[in-house]
């Protein structure tokens, strides 16, 4: 790669695409050009890049001529169709969909955890699922120091994880409730399924479709992606994924059992010095991570860190991060930054 | 006890007190007279009993002359002060506060689980904590059949659990958010503590005050009350209690490890025939318990029942109930009904 860096955002009109554009600007990402792409349906839309209006073009194979880094977030189908075309034309694809995550030749990267996996790529790097990323960042220091035998995680996920229409669905049903009108949902829990339930003042224990084994696809992502990112299939993951009436910021109640014994103060210190982690843990001051505080931030916030009352190697904690940023856009751009910073040396 | 049943509700102006009155009517509870009592501050308030306005009197020791059943829900201090006075005057006290729950001579009763404990009372029967009650009802059939080694539970608790002011706090901050105004909380997470955080579009991982061990009082209730209700101190409980922007209905993500192996279809059948339980579990039809559906109902709803992917005796489920009804008012009145139905035979 020479010093020219042409970047394309595929899915520029979506919630994550918008956040990608904002994060590129916020990070002063040194792009030479920025091309905004989307499906035919959204092509022609004007999107602001800082204070400059840009017209979104339809993504086609030819769109990727001269593109160096292509950030995909337009759904799995678009990635399956166009990521290989982008790779063929010499682009590095960083794909935020689940299309390639479990592909054996595609690295699944959380920069704080497995940055090195990045260099084995064959043109496509996958961005993990939002709920997995923040858990990985919080658990990796513990995994490195003590090993992890098992994880029991319950998520409190924000509407934005299901896209801009899901945010509208939450706000709409909330307004209806407060106006004493019957709530009418049109998107959540899964837009493509038949039944839609209000999220306002409710909790929905379904994220994505159900699999044969009774777990949702979202829950199985947390199992499979944890194994791939830590490169360790022995970790026993017990996930429950639920959607709560929050707009930005996934919260997670994480119970973890380590292989080796730990001292709680050591765990605290590990987390305090871990990259990408901010510890917010002071019960006496009522300090703990909160979704509305984490929203807009790039880090993963960890608190409520406490030893289990019964299990020697057991530990509970509360992990919160902005699902659109570290859970999607920022993790992708972090990968791009890493790629750029190393590209000259390889 | 003769056929006369004079009932008093102490804390008649609170969220639970109101629900107690409504539930007495809904159940056609055969009271001879109904006396509404409250602290001095709330005395003089008019409260509707069906279509009849009743004036709330100040609760004093003499208020309990001629009272047969006194339902207390006016805070622990009031119970500590006045429950013994009511007992002295011959009343059976059913106390919804935490004041007597762990007292060795006070039975802690969930009728579906340990109805027999009721008969050892010395005048006071304690109603367990809301988040514990619904978990007990859902787990008891499993406990009886297979034994329980451990429980990892994460709660998604409704604002109403913190009283009527907390509901106002949630609605108020929600309205502010939707009007693009800064959210200003005044009650949650714990009214008597200094810091208040908005619950609207947020999750608060604090219910009640923190204890020395890093767990909240709410979390420790789930541990200690589980032990007392099941009369089994060996169960390893790992609790995380969080408040979500819901008005009525606690949801719980419950992972349980049994002592003996089970077959999943047997567990389903046990739950389907368990008293007080309604199974809502059909992933293909997107059927699972939801807070807004459970609100106003007396039962405990259980769904998302699935075997652990790794642990042989592991099982996850989603448990939802109306925290003000089965979690408080209805459980108390259920105890009173049980008492009445048996009183003639003892």
Interface residues (C-beta under 8 A of the other chain):
Chain A: X150 X152 X154 X156 X171 X174 X175 X178 X183 X189 X193 X194 X195 X197 X198 X201 X202 X203 X204 X205 X206 X210 X213 X214 X215 X223 X236 X237 X238 X240 X242 X244 X245 X246 X247 X251 X253 X255 X283 X284 X285 X286 X288 X289 X290 X291 X292 X303 X304 X305 X306 X307 X308 X309 X310 X311 X314 X316 X318 X320
Chain B: X150 X152 X154 X156 X171 X174 X175 X178 X183 X189 X193 X194 X195 X197 X198 X201 X202 X203 X204 X205 X206 X210 X213 X214 X215 X223 X236 X237 X238 X240 X242 X244 X245 X246 X247 X251 X253 X255 X283 X284 X285 X286 X288 X289 X290 X291 X292 X303 X304 X305 X306 X307 X308 X309 X310 X311 X314 X316 X318 X320
